[in-house]
Amino acid sequence: MKSALHNKTLRGMLCALLGGILWGFSGTVGQYLFTYKAIDSQWLSSVRMLSAGVLLIAFAAIQNPSALKAVWRVPKDVARLAVFAILGLMTCQYTYLTAIAHANSATATALQYLGLALILLVSCVRLRRLPTYKENIALVLAIIGIFLLATHGSLHQLVLSPQALFWGLAAAVALMLYTLLPGDLVVRYGSIPMTGFAMLIGGSVLAVLTQVWTYSVQLDGGALLGIAAIVLLGTAGSFTLYLQGVSDIGAVRASLLACIEPVSAALTMTLWLKTPIAPLDWLGFGLILLMAVLLTWPKRQKAAMATPESKKDRA
């Protein structure tokens, strides 16, 4: 019994960690496609969501076909799903990939993680409380981290382009919306069906808004391999692994381990694409990563053993 529990814990830790690594890796693949294959972020966002949506719905149909019908019987929940799909998931995917196109995968991932600080602030307003001492430290780390990434410590210049800074901060806002908008939909109907449907809805809406069929895209072997990696590994695969981690070790510890994502993005970007990262950028990444760890660290030891649905399901 003890050995089985140990194996389950080890499996959960490895799955959550690998899910975070794959998320970071997929951001670097996106940078590769933007830089070397001239693929547009709007086109890639649409294709990624539609393809991943089909895969996740197919997976849910194999697991539990009845779960796919439940949400469509409640008009109020259908409306909430649509809002989540468009304002939450679609904006999260699009702003993140566009931030990568204007900056790089490591910087975009770090800026997106500022969404955790925004979630904290919204929660404090909702509960009418002030941040705790630990939360205040996390907020200060976030402010210093973004200052270093944007200016390298200078008050007189930006080292990030205004577009990169805008889309990176927009990605942080989108992550907040993505986390808060679904409410209890994920708990009641399941993570995979809700994310699958949201992917299909969001991808369809973005495709229509941007008229993605009018884009001229040259798909050689490298481009097709990159798109497949983003869809299979960075979306469907990472999402499934992360949820397995949540099931095995709980949402708190799984979220904590998934904080490896910015590190994964930075390392794969430097080792594979040879993109240079300045020392002050590394410091900024580290401070934002430390902020994420502080905000996801369990308040009590027993909290780490809980297994609720994750508040930060990613796709």
N, C-alpha and C positions, 0 to 999 in steps of 0.2 A: 504493500500500500504506500509506504513511504517512498519506495523507488519509483512508483508510478507517478506520485505527486511531483517528485524531483524531475522526472522526464517531461512531464507536462509543463512545468515551470521553465525548464531549459528550452523546450520547443517554443513556448510563447515568447521568451526573450529573443531567441534567434529570429523568429518570424517578424516581430515588431522592429527589430534592428535592421533586418534585410529590407523590410518595407520602406523604412526611412532612407536607406542607402539607395534603393531603386528610385525613389522620388527625386533625390538629388541628382542621380545619374541621368534621369529623363530630362531634367532641366538643361544639362550640358549637351544632351543629344539635340534638344531644341536649338541651342546656340549654334551647334554644328550645322543644322539645317538652314538657319537664317544666314550664317556667315559664308558657308561654302556651297550651298545649293540654292540660294536666292529664293527660298520659300517664304511666303508671307505669313505673319502670325495669325491673321484672320482666317486664312485658308487652313492652316494647321490646327487652330483651335476647333474649327468646325469638324474637320475630319477626325480629330482625336476624340471629341465628345460623341459623335455619331457612331464611330467604330467601337469605342469602349462601351457605349450604351447597349449596342447590340450584343456584345460579348457578356456583359453583366446580366442582361435580361435572359439570355440563353442559359447562363449558369443558374440563375434563380429558378427558371422553368424546370431545370433538371432536379434541383434540390427540393423545391416545394411549389408546384404549379398553382395551387390555390392562392398562394400569397400574392400572385400577380394581379388577381381580380379584386382583392379586398378594398384597396384604396379608391377604386373607380366607382364604388357603390355609395360613397359619401361625398356629395358635391363640395362641401366646405373644405374637405381635405384635398380634393382635386385642385381647388383654387389655391390652396396653400402650397401644394406641390409645384404648381406653375410659377408662383412667385419665387419659391426657392430655386427652381430650375433657372429662371431668367436673371433675377437680381442676385442670387447667391452663386450657384455653380457656374453659370455662363460667364458672369463678370469675373469670377475667381480665375477660371481657366484663361480667359482672354487677356486680362490685365497682367497676369503672371508671365505669359508667353510674350506679350508685347514689351514688358519690362526687360526680359532677357534680350529681345531684339535690339533694344536701345542701350543696354548695358552689358551684362554677362550673367551667366546662370548663378554664380555665387552671390553677386550683389543683389540680384532680383530675389533670390531665396531668402537672404538675410532681411531685406526690406519687407518682404511678405510676412516674415515672422513677427514683425511689429504689430500684426493683427492680434496677437495674444495680449499685448498691452491694451489695445483698444477694447478687446473683450472684457478685460479687467475693469476698465473705466466704465463701460456700459453696465456691467454687473454692479459696480459700486453705486451708480446712479439709481438703478432699479431697486436695490436693497436699502438705499438711503444710508449708506455707511461710508466712512473714509477708508482708504487703503491701509492695510496693515504695514508694520515696519518693513517686513520682507518685501511686500508689494511695492512700497515706495522705493526701496533699493532697486528693484527690477525696473521700475519706470525711469529712474535716473540712468541706469545702465542703457536702457533703450534710447534715451535722448542723446547720451554721449556717443553711443554706437552709430546712430544715424548721422550725427554731426561729423564724426570722423570719416564715414563713408562718403558723405557729400562734399566735404571741404578739406579733408586731410589736416584738420586743425587750424586752417586759416579762416579768418573772419572776412576776408576780402575776395575770395574766389570760390567757385564751385569746380570740383574735379569731375563730378558727374554732370552729364548734360541735363538741362531742365526737363527734357522729355523722359530721360531715364529716372530722374527723381520723381517726377509726376506719376509715371506708370508703376514705379515701385511702391509708392505710398498708396496709390489706387489699389494695388494688389493686397496691401495690408487691410484696407477698408473692406475689400471684397472677401478676404478670408474671415473677417469678423462677421459679415453678412451671411456667408456660407455656413458658419458655425451656429449662428443664432436663429436664422430664419426657419429651419425645418421644425423647430419646437419638438413635440413628441412624436412626429411622424415616423422617425427612424425607429423609435422604441416600439411603436404599435404595429408597423408594417414591415420592419426589417431594413437593415442598411443596404443590402445589395439590391433589392427591388427598387427602393426609393432612389438610390443613386443611379441605377440603370435608367429608370424613367426620366429622371432629371437630366441625365446626359442626353437622352434622345430629344427631349423638349428643348433644352438649351442649345444643343447643336443645330437643331432644325431652325430655331428662331435666329441664331447668329448667321446661319447659311443664307436665310432669306434677307436679313438686314444688310448683309455685305455683298449679296449676289455672288456668292462664292463660286458659282459655276462659270462666271465670266473670267476667272483668273487663269492665266496661262502658266502652267507649272510643268517644268521639265523633270520627269521622274526617272532618273537613272538608278542603277543598282544600289548606290550608296544612299540615295534619298529614300528609296523604298525600304531599305534595311533600317534607316533611322526612324521612319514613321512607324514601322512594325515594332521597334524597340519601345517607342513612346507609348503606343497603344497597349501592347502585350505586357511589357515589363513595367513601364512607368505609370500605367493606369490600372488595368485589370489585375495584373500580377501583384503590384505593390499594395493595392487596396485589399485584395483577398488575404495576403500575408499579414497585413496590419490587423485586419479583423480577427484572424486566427490568434494573433498575439493578444488582442483585447479579450477574447474568449478564454485564453489560457491563464493570463496573469493580471487581467483587469485593465481598465481604461487608463488609470493614473500611471502605472508603470509602463504600459505600452506607449503612451504619449511621451513619457520621459525618454524612452529609448529611441523613439522616432525623431527626437531632436538632433539626431545624427545627420539629418537631411542637409543643413547648410554646410557641414563639414564634407559630406559626400560630394556636393556640388562644387565646392572649392577645390577639392583634391582631384576629382575627375577632370575639371576644367584645366588645371595646371599640368597634370600629368599627360592628358590626352591631347587637348587643344593647344597646350603650351602658352596659355594666356597668362601674362605676368600679373601678379598681385602684389601691390605695395605693402610694406610692413604695417602702415597705419590702417590699410584695409583689413589685414588679418586681425588687428586689434579690434576694429569695429565689428567684424564677424564674431570674434570671441565674446565681446560684451553683449551682443544681441543673443548669442547662444546661451550665455550665462543668464540673461533675462528669461529666456524660454525655460531653462532648467528651474530657476527659482519659482516661476509661475506654475509649473507642472509638478513640482516636488510635493509628495503627499504631506498633508499637515500632521497626520498621525500614522504610525506604522500600520495600523489596521486598515487604513484607507488604501494602502498599496495592494491589499489582498482582495479588494472589492472587484466585482466584475460587471459593472453597469455598461450600457452602451456608451461608446466614446463620444465626447463632445466635439471631437476634432476629426471625424471621419473625413478622409481625403480621397480624392479620386485622380 
